[in-house]
């Protein structure tokens, strides 16, 4: 089973368990994966500016998306976990301990999923 599919299955479970850290980590990481699949603007066909040159019909605003390999998905998830750990390490000021703890918990969720994917 792919890592993305595991994450999609873990999200409703985390929601039912009311695990805020897991829900936040999974939602934002799935969004990061979706963003990584987006086609850069410079690769999209240029369109005329006149109304009569505008495409018409269902799906004309859809752009083909990239498909990430499993290796690239793992890289994105690993980067998301590292970003949270780095942000938590920078939160040393008093009053930010709760936020740092939450970021570490989110990183732990992602790192556990990576470990599960590596052993599967």
C-alpha positions in Angstrom: 0.0 0.0 0.0 1.4 3.4 -0.9 2.3 6.0 1.7 -0.2 8.5 0.4 -3.0 5.9 0.7 -1.9 5.1 4.3 -2.1 8.8 5.1 -5.6 9.1 3.5 -6.8 6.1 5.6 -5.1 7.4 8.8 -6.8 10.8 8.5 -10.4 9.7 9.3 -9.1 7.5 12.1 -7.3 10.5 13.6 -10.4 12.6 13.3 -12.5 10.0 15.1 -9.9 9.7 17.8 -9.8 13.6 18.0 -6.0 13.5 17.6 -5.5 17.1 16.7 -1.7 16.7 16.0 -2.3 13.8 13.7 -5.2 15.5 11.8 -3.1 18.7 11.3 0.0 16.8 10.2 -1.9 14.5 7.8 -4.0 17.3 6.2 -1.1 19.6 5.7 1.1 16.9 4.3 -1.5 15.6 1.9 -1.9 19.2 0.8 1.8 19.5 0.3 1.7 16.4 -1.9 -1.1 17.8 -4.0 0.9 21.0 -4.4 3.9 19.1 -5.5 1.9 17.5 -8.2 0.7 20.9 -9.6 2.1 21.9 -13.0 4.1 25.1 -12.9 2.5 28.0 -14.6 5.2 28.3 -17.3 4.3 24.8 -18.5 0.6 25.6 -19.1 -0.4 26.6 -22.6 -0.7 30.4 -23.0 -4.2 31.6 -23.7 -5.4 34.6 -25.7 -6.7 37.5 -23.7 -9.7 38.1 -25.9 -13.0 36.6 -24.8 -13.6 35.0 -28.2 -10.3 33.2 -27.9 -11.2 31.8 -24.5 -11.7 28.0 -24.3 -15.3 26.9 -23.6 -16.7 23.7 -22.2 -16.4 21.3 -19.3 -13.0 20.8 -17.9 -11.2 23.6 -19.9 -9.8 25.0 -16.7 -8.3 21.7 -15.6 -4.6 21.3 -16.0 -2.9 18.0 -16.2 -1.1 17.1 -13.0 2.2 15.4 -12.4 2.2 12.0 -10.8 4.7 11.7 -8.0 6.6 8.5 -7.6 6.6 6.7 -4.3 10.1 7.8 -3.7 9.2 11.5 -4.2 6.1 11.1 -1.9 8.5 9.8 0.8 10.8 12.8 0.2 7.9 15.2 0.6 6.7 13.6 3.8 10.2 13.5 5.2 10.6 17.2 4.4 7.3 18.0 6.1 8.5 16.2 9.3 11.9 17.9 9.2 10.3 21.3 8.8 8.2 20.7 11.9 11.2 19.5 14.0 13.2 22.5 12.9 10.4 24.9 13.7 10.0 23.3 17.1 13.7 23.6 17.8 13.5 27.4 17.1 10.6 27.9 19.5 12.7 28.5 22.6 11.0 31.6 23.9 8.8 31.3 27.0 5.2 30.7 26.2 5.9 28.8 23.0 6.4 25.4 24.7 2.9 24.2 23.7 3.4 25.0 20.1 6.8 23.3 20.1 5.3 20.2 21.7 2.5 20.1 19.1 5.0 20.5 16.2 7.1 17.6 17.6 3.9 15.5 17.9 3.0 16.2 14.3 6.5 15.3 13.2 6.2 12.0 15.2 3.0 11.1 13.3 4.8 11.6 10.0 7.9 9.8 11.1 5.8 6.8 12.3 4.1 6.6 8.9 7.5 6.7 7.2 8.7 3.9 9.4 5.6 1.8 8.7 6.1 2.4 5.0 9.7 1.3 5.1 9.0 -1.9 7.0 6.0 -2.9 4.8 
